[in-house]
Amino acid sequence: MAGAEAGETIGVRGWMRAEATRAVIAALEAAGGPGCARFVGGCVRNALTGHPVADVDIATPLTPDRVVAALEAAGLKAVPTGIDHGTVTAVSAGQPFEITTLRRDVETDGRRAVVAFTEDWAEDAQRRDFRLNALYADPDGRLFDPTGQGVADARAGRIVFVGDPETRIREDGLRILRFFRFLAWYGRGEPDAAALAACERLKGRLADLSAERVSAELLKLLAADDPRGVVRLMAQTGVLPLALPQAEGLGRFERLVGIETEQLFQCDPLMRLAALLPADPAVGEATARRLRLSNAQRDRLAAALGSEPRVVSWMSPREARRAVYRLGVQAFCDRVLLAWAESGRPAAAIQWRALLPMAQTWPKPVFPLTGEEVMAAGVPRGPLVGEVMREVEDWWIDHDFTDDTLSMVEQLKAVAQGMAY
């Protein structure tokens, strides 16, 4: 139990006592005996640092075929999610548990590794990225710290590579972004100098990574409570321009994070990404394509970075309703936050903030005119119907979504007659 005092424990947490978890542990121990299954990585680290535990990962010396057989013998579903690398996902009571056989790297090209399975827990720890992630706990919560420093790192907020930083990065260039991501989430104090220097020297390795891996790490990093200092560090080391070439400046991004913090808004990693980009929908779309974001994320990013209609803190209620109708609630609120961050005017915070609940609570009206009514006014079936409807809708919006039916009919007649000549 190197690196942890004798008997040191995280206790038996709720997620360890859960019936779904106990079923998986029992299945593995039935095949390999007591001590053949330990919790590993994020769940142990987060239990130590006081962060919520979302995913429960398990390590075992059992080979993948024995893991599958053990799970199936216990009536649990086994999914071979990464069988070549020793990973099997158990599904217990609808909850996934990633189970990985202890392993060591045989060779790696910086993107993928060839591994050999082992029964040595210390050997498995040596191939992990950071010492605070190379932690194990048995089902009773007893800690195992093969590097001898993982527990201390977790408690002190130190992000330190296992062994030589350059070796770890050459094994997988994504570890550069993971270093900054873990620094944003768990780091305290000055970053580890050797790790930072290695990330800067080897930053060119980011070019070898798939877009999906880069975007996943970036969005996780931006989801940290306050990633401002880390993003500045990424810019200073030249990592940010390689990971996000379209990034324009940090001012709006830093002010947006400040607004979220001061106003107690929930952090939004996609809007933080938008704040790093220039106010240009085309750049938003290009960034989304480069990072292989989903279509919904692409559309939201592009809409947030648009400039028309203009959103300002002093909008009248009528102007704001018009903008919400044109943009939709999500895009309007996104533009409010970005414009607020761009303005750098703390004194206008009350005005900016008031726009958000207005948009979120306003019952957006439905344009009352139908195509049938347009044709009944004498407009022939075809493209002209749509043109007339758009003209009347513009008038209706300009008149603050009036429910005056008579005025609407008169406007329809006027537009229809005008289009006829």
C-alpha positions as CSV (number, residue, x, y, z in Angstrom):
1,M,0.0,0.0,0.0
2,A,2.8,2.4,-1.0
3,G,2.2,6.1,-0.5
4,A,-0.7,5.7,1.9
5,E,-0.4,5.2,5.7
6,A,-1.2,1.7,6.9
7,G,-5.0,1.3,7.0
8,E,-5.7,4.5,5.2
9,T,-9.1,4.4,3.6
10,I,-11.7,6.5,1.8
11,G,-14.4,4.6,3.6
12,V,-17.2,2.6,2.1
13,R,-19.0,5.2,0.0
14,G,-22.6,5.0,-1.2
15,W,-21.6,4.2,-4.8
16,M,-19.5,1.3,-3.4
17,R,-22.4,-0.1,-1.3
18,A,-24.9,0.2,-4.2
19,E,-26.4,-3.1,-5.2
20,A,-25.3,-2.7,-8.8
21,T,-21.7,-2.2,-7.8
22,R,-21.7,-5.0,-5.3
23,A,-23.1,-7.4,-8.0
24,V,-20.1,-6.6,-10.3
25,I,-17.5,-7.0,-7.5
26,A,-19.1,-10.2,-6.4
27,A,-19.0,-11.6,-9.9
28,L,-15.3,-10.9,-10.3
29,E,-14.4,-12.2,-6.9
30,A,-16.3,-15.4,-7.6
31,A,-13.9,-16.0,-10.5
32,G,-10.7,-14.6,-9.0
33,G,-11.1,-14.6,-5.3
34,P,-11.0,-11.8,-2.8
35,G,-8.8,-8.9,-3.8
36,C,-9.1,-9.4,-7.5
37,A,-11.2,-6.3,-8.1
38,R,-10.3,-2.8,-7.0
39,F,-11.8,0.6,-7.9
40,V,-9.4,2.7,-9.9
41,G,-8.8,6.2,-11.2
42,G,-11.5,8.9,-11.2
43,C,-13.8,7.4,-8.6
44,V,-11.0,7.0,-6.1
45,R,-9.5,10.4,-6.9
46,N,-12.8,12.2,-6.6
47,A,-13.6,10.4,-3.3
48,L,-10.3,11.8,-2.0
49,T,-10.8,15.3,-3.3
50,G,-14.5,15.7,-2.4
51,H,-15.7,15.8,-6.0
52,P,-18.9,13.9,-7.1
53,V,-18.3,10.4,-8.5
54,A,-20.0,9.9,-11.8
55,D,-18.3,6.8,-13.3
56,V,-17.1,3.8,-11.4
57,D,-14.1,2.0,-13.0
58,I,-12.7,-1.2,-11.8
59,A,-9.3,-2.9,-12.4
60,T,-8.6,-6.6,-12.1
61,P,-5.8,-9.1,-12.9
62,L,-8.5,-11.3,-14.6
63,T,-8.0,-11.5,-18.4
64,P,-10.8,-10.1,-20.5
65,D,-12.2,-13.5,-21.4
66,R,-12.4,-14.4,-17.7
67,V,-14.1,-11.1,-17.0
68,V,-16.7,-11.8,-19.6
69,A,-17.2,-15.3,-18.4
70,A,-17.5,-14.1,-14.8
71,L,-20.1,-11.5,-15.6
72,E,-22.2,-13.8,-17.7
73,A,-22.1,-16.5,-15.0
74,A,-23.5,-13.9,-12.6
75,G,-26.3,-13.0,-15.1
76,L,-24.8,-9.6,-15.9
77,K,-24.4,-8.1,-19.4
78,A,-20.8,-7.9,-20.7
79,V,-19.9,-5.5,-23.6
80,P,-16.4,-5.9,-25.1
81,T,-16.0,-2.1,-25.5
82,G,-12.2,-2.2,-25.7
83,I,-11.3,-5.8,-25.7
84,D,-7.9,-5.4,-27.4
85,H,-6.8,-3.1,-24.6
86,G,-8.4,-5.2,-21.9
87,T,-11.6,-3.3,-21.3
88,V,-15.0,-4.9,-20.8
89,T,-18.1,-2.9,-19.8
90,A,-20.4,-4.6,-17.3
91,V,-24.0,-3.5,-17.2
92,S,-25.5,-4.0,-13.8
93,A,-29.0,-2.7,-13.0
94,G,-28.7,-0.5,-16.1
95,Q,-25.5,1.1,-14.9
96,P,-22.2,0.7,-16.9
97,F,-19.0,-0.3,-15.1
98,E,-15.7,-0.2,-17.1
99,I,-13.6,-3.1,-16.1
100,T,-10.0,-3.1,-17.3
101,T,-7.4,-5.9,-17.0
102,L,-4.1,-4.8,-15.4
103,R,-1.7,-4.1,-18.3
104,R,1.6,-2.7,-19.5
105,D,2.5,-1.0,-22.8
106,V,4.5,-3.1,-25.2
107,E,4.7,-0.3,-27.9
108,T,2.9,2.9,-28.8
109,D,3.0,5.4,-31.7
110,G,1.6,8.2,-29.6
111,R,-2.0,7.6,-30.6
112,R,-2.6,3.9,-29.9
113,A,-0.8,1.3,-27.8
114,V,-0.2,-2.4,-27.9
115,V,-0.6,-3.8,-24.4
116,A,0.2,-7.0,-22.6
117,F,-1.8,-8.1,-19.6
118,T,-0.2,-8.4,-16.2
119,E,-1.0,-9.4,-12.6
120,D,1.2,-6.6,-11.2
121,W,-0.7,-3.6,-9.8
122,A,2.4,-1.5,-9.7
123,E,3.1,-2.2,-13.4
124,D,-0.4,-1.2,-14.3
125,A,0.0,2.1,-12.3
126,Q,3.2,2.9,-14.3
127,R,1.3,3.2,-17.6
128,R,-1.3,5.6,-16.3
129,D,-1.1,9.4,-16.9
130,F,-0.9,11.2,-13.6
131,R,-0.1,10.0,-10.1
132,L,-3.4,11.1,-8.7
133,N,-5.1,8.8,-11.3
134,A,-3.0,5.8,-10.4
135,L,-4.9,5.1,-7.2
136,Y,-6.8,2.0,-6.3
137,A,-9.3,1.1,-3.5
138,D,-10.6,-2.3,-2.5
139,P,-14.3,-2.8,-1.8
140,D,-13.8,-1.8,1.8
141,G,-12.3,1.5,0.7
142,R,-8.7,0.7,1.6
143,L,-6.3,2.7,-0.5
144,F,-3.5,1.4,-2.7
145,D,-1.0,4.0,-4.1
146,P,1.7,2.2,-6.1
147,T,3.5,5.4,-7.2
148,G,3.8,6.5,-3.6
149,Q,2.6,10.0,-4.3
150,G,-0.9,9.7,-5.7
151,V,-2.7,10.3,-2.5
152,A,-0.5,13.2,-1.5
153,D,-1.0,14.8,-5.0
154,A,-4.8,14.4,-4.9
155,R,-4.9,16.1,-1.5
156,A,-2.5,18.9,-2.5
157,G,-3.9,19.6,-5.9
158,R,-0.8,18.6,-7.8
159,I,-1.0,17.2,-11.3
160,V,2.2,15.2,-11.8
161,F,2.9,12.7,-14.5
162,V,3.7,9.1,-13.6
163,G,7.4,8.8,-14.2
164,D,9.0,10.9,-17.0
165,P,6.5,13.5,-18.4
166,E,7.9,13.3,-22.0
167,T,7.6,9.5,-22.0
168,R,4.0,9.7,-21.0
169,I,3.2,12.3,-23.6
170,R,5.0,10.4,-26.4
171,E,2.8,7.5,-25.5
172,D,-0.3,9.6,-26.1
173,G,-0.3,13.2,-27.2
174,L,-3.7,13.7,-25.7
175,R,-2.1,13.7,-22.3
176,I,-1.1,17.3,-23.0
177,L,-4.7,18.4,-23.0
178,R,-5.5,16.1,-20.1
179,F,-2.7,17.8,-18.1
180,F,-4.5,21.1,-18.6
181,R,-7.9,19.6,-18.0
182,F,-6.9,18.1,-14.7
183,L,-5.1,21.3,-13.7
184,A,-8.4,23.2,-14.3
185,W,-10.4,20.7,-12.3
186,Y,-8.1,19.6,-9.5
187,G,-5.0,21.8,-9.5
188,R,-4.0,24.2,-6.8
189,G,-1.0,26.4,-6.6
190,E,1.8,26.5,-9.2
191,P,1.7,23.8,-11.9
192,D,4.3,21.1,-12.0
193,A,7.3,22.7,-13.8
194,A,8.5,19.5,-15.5
195,A,5.0,18.6,-16.7
196,L,4.4,22.1,-18.1
197,A,7.7,22.2,-19.9
198,A,7.1,18.8,-21.4
199,C,3.7,19.9,-22.7
200,E,5.2,23.0,-24.3
201,R,8.1,21.1,-25.9
202,L,5.9,18.3,-27.3
203,K,2.8,20.4,-28.2
204,G,3.2,19.5,-31.9
205,R,1.9,16.1,-31.0
206,L,-1.6,17.6,-30.8
207,A,-1.6,17.6,-34.6
208,D,-1.7,13.7,-34.6
209,L,-4.9,13.5,-32.5
210,S,-8.4,12.9,-33.9
211,A,-10.7,15.8,-33.7
212,E,-13.2,13.9,-31.5
213,R,-10.5,13.4,-28.8
214,V,-9.5,17.0,-28.9
215,S,-13.0,18.4,-28.7
216,A,-13.9,16.0,-25.8
217,E,-11.0,17.2,-23.8
218,L,-11.5,20.9,-24.6
219,L,-15.2,20.8,-23.6
220,K,-14.4,18.9,-20.4
221,L,-11.7,21.5,-19.6
222,L,-14.0,24.4,-20.2
223,A,-16.6,22.8,-17.9
224,A,-14.4,23.3,-14.9
225,D,-15.6,25.9,-12.4
226,D,-13.0,28.4,-13.3
227,P,-10.6,27.5,-16.1
228,R,-9.4,31.0,-16.8
229,G,-5.9,30.6,-15.4
230,V,-5.4,27.3,-17.2
231,V,-6.6,28.7,-20.5
232,R,-4.2,31.6,-20.1
233,L,-1.4,29.0,-19.5
234,M,-2.4,27.1,-22.6
235,A,-2.1,30.3,-24.6
236,Q,1.3,31.2,-23.1
237,T,2.7,27.8,-23.9
238,G,1.3,27.7,-27.5
239,V,-1.0,24.8,-26.8
240,L,-4.2,26.8,-27.2
241,P,-3.5,27.9,-30.8
242,L,-2.8,24.3,-31.8
243,A,-5.9,22.9,-30.1
244,L,-8.2,25.8,-31.2
245,P,-6.6,27.7,-34.1
246,Q,-9.6,30.0,-34.4
247,A,-9.3,31.3,-30.9
248,E,-9.1,35.1,-31.1
249,G,-8.5,36.4,-27.6
250,L,-9.1,35.7,-23.9
251,G,-10.8,38.9,-22.8
252,R,-14.4,38.0,-23.6
253,F,-13.9,34.4,-22.4
254,E,-12.5,35.5,-19.1
255,R,-15.3,38.1,-18.6
256,L,-17.9,35.4,-19.4
257,V,-16.5,33.0,-16.8
258,G,-16.5,36.0,-14.4
259,I,-20.2,36.7,-15.2
260,E,-21.2,33.1,-14.6
261,T,-19.3,33.0,-11.3
262,E,-20.6,36.4,-10.0
263,Q,-24.2,35.8,-11.2
264,L,-24.2,32.1,-10.0
265,F,-25.1,31.0,-13.5
266,Q,-24.5,27.3,-14.4
267,C,-21.3,27.1,-16.5
268,D,-21.8,26.4,-20.1
269,P,-18.7,24.9,-21.9
270,L,-20.1,25.5,-25.4
271,M,-20.6,29.2,-24.7
272,R,-17.2,29.4,-23.2
273,L,-15.9,27.9,-26.4
274,A,-17.9,30.5,-28.4
275,A,-16.4,33.3,-26.2
276,L,-12.9,32.3,-27.4
277,L,-13.9,32.7,-31.0
278,P,-14.5,35.9,-33.1
279,A,-18.2,37.0,-33.6
280,D,-18.6,35.3,-36.9
281,P,-21.1,32.5,-37.6
282,A,-18.9,31.1,-40.3
283,V,-16.0,30.7,-37.9
284,G,-18.4,29.0,-35.5
285,E,-19.4,26.5,-38.2
286,A,-15.8,26.0,-39.2
287,T,-14.7,25.3,-35.7
288,A,-17.6,22.9,-35.2
289,R,-16.6,21.0,-38.3
290,R,-13.0,20.9,-37.3
291,L,-13.8,19.6,-33.8
292,R,-16.5,17.2,-35.2
293,L,-19.1,18.6,-32.9
294,S,-22.7,17.5,-33.2
295,N,-25.1,19.2,-35.6
296,A,-27.0,20.7,-32.7
297,Q,-23.7,22.1,-31.2
298,R,-22.7,23.4,-34.6
299,D,-26.0,25.2,-35.1
300,R,-26.0,26.7,-31.6
301,L,-22.4,27.9,-31.9
302,A,-23.1,29.6,-35.2
303,A,-26.3,31.2,-34.0
304,A,-24.6,32.5,-30.8
305,L,-21.9,34.2,-32.9
306,G,-24.2,36.1,-35.2
307,S,-24.6,39.8,-35.0
308,E,-28.1,40.5,-36.4
309,P,-30.4,41.5,-34.9
310,R,-28.1,43.4,-32.5
311,V,-28.5,42.6,-28.8
312,V,-27.7,45.4,-26.4
313,S,-28.3,45.9,-22.7
314,W,-30.6,48.9,-23.2
315,M,-33.1,47.1,-25.5
316,S,-36.7,48.0,-24.9
317,P,-39.1,45.2,-24.0
318,R,-40.5,45.5,-27.5
319,E,-37.1,45.2,-29.2
320,A,-36.2,42.3,-27.0
321,R,-39.4,40.4,-27.8
322,R,-38.8,41.0,-31.5
323,A,-35.2,39.6,-31.2
324,V,-36.4,36.5,-29.2
325,Y,-39.1,35.8,-31.9
326,R,-36.5,36.0,-34.6
327,L,-33.7,34.2,-32.9
328,G,-35.4,31.7,-30.6
329,V,-34.9,31.7,-26.8
330,Q,-31.6,29.7,-26.8
331,A,-29.8,31.9,-29.4
332,F,-31.1,35.1,-27.8
333,C,-29.9,34.1,-24.3
334,D,-26.5,33.0,-25.8
335,R,-26.1,36.3,-27.5
336,V,-27.0,38.2,-24.4
337,L,-24.3,36.4,-22.4
338,L,-21.7,36.9,-25.2
339,A,-22.6,40.6,-25.7
340,W,-22.6,41.1,-21.9
341,A,-19.0,39.6,-21.7
342,E,-17.9,41.6,-24.7
343,S,-19.2,44.9,-23.3
344,G,-17.1,44.8,-20.2
345,R,-19.6,47.1,-18.4
346,P,-20.2,45.8,-14.9
347,A,-22.6,48.7,-14.3
348,A,-25.0,47.3,-16.9
349,A,-25.2,43.9,-15.2
350,I,-28.8,44.5,-14.0
351,Q,-30.0,45.4,-17.5
352,W,-28.2,42.4,-19.1
353,R,-29.5,40.0,-16.5
354,A,-33.1,41.2,-16.9
355,L,-33.1,40.2,-20.5
356,L,-32.7,36.5,-19.7
357,P,-35.8,35.8,-17.7
358,M,-37.8,37.9,-20.1
359,A,-36.8,35.6,-22.9
360,Q,-37.2,32.5,-20.9
361,T,-40.7,33.3,-19.7
362,W,-42.2,35.2,-22.6
363,P,-44.9,33.1,-24.3
364,K,-43.8,33.3,-27.8
365,P,-46.9,34.0,-30.0
366,V,-47.7,31.9,-33.1
367,F,-48.2,33.9,-36.3
368,P,-52.0,33.7,-36.8
369,L,-52.1,33.8,-40.6
370,T,-52.4,30.7,-42.7
371,G,-51.7,30.0,-46.4
372,E,-55.4,29.3,-46.9
373,E,-56.4,32.7,-45.6
374,V,-53.8,34.3,-48.0
375,M,-55.3,32.5,-51.0
376,A,-58.8,33.4,-49.8
377,A,-57.6,37.1,-50.1
378,G,-57.0,36.5,-53.8
379,V,-53.4,35.4,-53.9
380,P,-52.9,32.5,-56.3
381,R,-51.4,29.3,-55.0
382,G,-47.6,29.2,-55.4
383,P,-44.5,31.1,-54.2
384,L,-46.4,34.4,-53.9
385,V,-48.3,33.0,-51.0
386,G,-45.1,32.7,-49.0
387,E,-44.0,36.2,-50.0
388,V,-47.3,37.7,-48.8
389,M,-47.1,35.8,-45.5
390,R,-43.6,37.1,-44.9
391,E,-44.6,40.7,-45.6
392,V,-47.6,40.4,-43.2
393,E,-45.5,38.7,-40.6
394,D,-43.0,41.5,-40.7
395,W,-45.8,44.0,-40.2
396,W,-47.2,41.9,-37.3
397,I,-43.8,41.7,-35.6
398,D,-43.3,45.5,-36.0
399,H,-46.7,46.0,-34.3
400,D,-45.5,44.0,-31.3
401,F,-47.4,40.8,-32.3
402,T,-50.8,42.5,-32.3
403,D,-53.9,40.3,-31.8
404,D,-56.1,42.9,-33.6
405,T,-57.7,40.6,-36.2
406,L,-59.3,43.4,-38.2
407,S,-56.0,45.2,-38.6
408,M,-54.3,41.9,-39.7
409,V,-57.0,41.4,-42.4
410,E,-56.6,44.9,-43.7
411,Q,-52.8,44.5,-43.9
412,L,-53.2,41.2,-45.7
413,K,-55.5,42.9,-48.3
414,A,-53.1,45.8,-48.7
415,V,-50.1,43.5,-49.3
416,A,-52.0,41.1,-51.6
417,Q,-53.2,44.0,-53.7
418,G,-49.7,45.5,-53.8
419,M,-48.3,42.2,-55.0
420,A,-50.9,41.9,-57.7
421,Y,-49.5,44.8,-59.6
